[in-house]
Amino acid sequence: MPWESEKQLLRALYRKRAKHYDITANFYYLFGFREFAYRKKAVAALGLSAGDTVVEIGCGTGLNLCYLQKQVGPRGRIIGVDMTDEMLRRAQRRIQNKGWTNVELIQTDAAEYEFPEGVQGILSTFAITLIPEYDQIIRKGAEALRPGGRWVVLDLKLPPRWPRWLVRAGVAVSRPFGVTLDLAERHPWESLATYLPRYQQMELYGGLAYIAVGEK
């Protein structure tokens, strides 16, 4: 299968990183990169209401679950999709500790996941660019959204005005999370704008990160 070796490496990397993932996510605050504030903004951009259903692609250890819970409430439904068993194991532990009964975790390749019809929101934070079939996933998600539903991506991109040495330094810092310079060729925001023309984008951290919102 195309890209299978890349996915195997990514799965092995995140299986190894799972134990300390939540702690290392705080590391970027040392550089002023407010990851958790950006996550909150991305979830807020979904425009969810109590009782809604939301799918998160690349949910990892479940860092966004508390924000999503505040949006959809106990009557809502949260579906977390990830391909790495160890990341999902930690997400499940988080769910059990919080006593959440409305979260379903699915271990699968996101490219093979079939979205439920009429879903109100789809989210991906710092994950979709790592997936070679990102365009296919965004298209399938857009088709599954109900009218007024939103697809939101929070991710990294190549800052247009940063000097090359600074870009390389940023990539080096992010390499433990699978970030490489060649990923700059992948533009998920363009796919969102193609399949969901009611589109807006917010630049973060001098253009290194962005929140893209497509509404059906």
Order of alpha helices (4+ residues) and beta strands (2+ residues): alpha-alpha-alpha-beta-alpha-beta-alpha-beta-beta-alpha-beta-alpha-alpha-beta-beta
